[in-house]
Amino acid sequence: MLIRTILKTKGHNVFAIGPNRTVYDAIEKMAQKNVGALIVMKNEQLLGIITERDYRDKVILKGRTSKTTSVEVIMSTNINTVKPSDTVEQCMEMMTEGKFRHLPVIEHDKVAGIVSIGDLVKAVISKQKGEIHNLKNYIGGTYPP
């Protein structure tokens, strides 16, 4: 299964924030959108990503305040990205090895979406359910459906 397939189902919405906004603004937006990360962009250029983990490790544990710390101070800039043609398996391996949960999807040098580990797991489960259904039909003599 390709990342392109997930984006067709999930959509290409990307929740972003500017680097000069406060961490409080970022956390508030994450809460409003019910997401665990925001892409940090300036003029449609991907600069980094800010996650709940960044907030925990770089604000709370460092004694900073979210209302006076800017996103650019704590955002992760060394981020991995994927293409729509990459596979779910490749992305899951990358996320597992790198211990992160969000991947921006880049197409034609622009952010085309973002996938989370939850999106990938959901896709794998959906694919497996379909395969199990087909196998049951095959064994029961009702294949093809």
C-alpha positions, 0 to 999 in steps of 0.5 A, a space after each residue: 500500500 502506498 502513502 498516496 492511497 492513505 492521503 486519498 482517504 485521509 485527505 491532504 489537510 496539513 495543520 501548520 504554524 509559523 516559526 515566530 508564533 508562540 509554543 502556546 499557540 501551537 499547543 492550542 492549535 494541536 488541541 483544537 485540531 486534535 493532532 499531536 504535531 504541526 508542520 512549521 512553515 514559512 511562505 509554503 516552505 517546510 522548516 520543521 515540525 513541532 510535536 507534543 514531545 517537543 513541548 514536553 522535552 524542550 519547554 516543560 522540562 527546560 523550565 521555559 514558558 509556552 507563552 514566551 517561547 517561540 516555535 522556532 526555538 523548540 521545533 525539530 528541524 532534522 525531520 524525515 519526509 516521504 513521497 506519495 509513492 513510498 510504501 506504508 511498510 517503508 514509513 513504518 520502518 522509518 518511524 520505528 527506527 527513528 522513534 517518531 510518529 509523524 511524517 510530512 509527505 512531499 510532492 513537487 517540493 511542496 507539503 502534500 500531507 502528513 501521515 501519523 503512525 496511527 494512519 499507517 496502522 489503520 491502513 494495515 488493519 484495513 488491508 488485513 481485514 480485506 484479505 481475511 474477508 477474501 480468504 474466508 470467502 475463498 475457503 467457503 466457496 463464495 470467492 470472488 465476492 
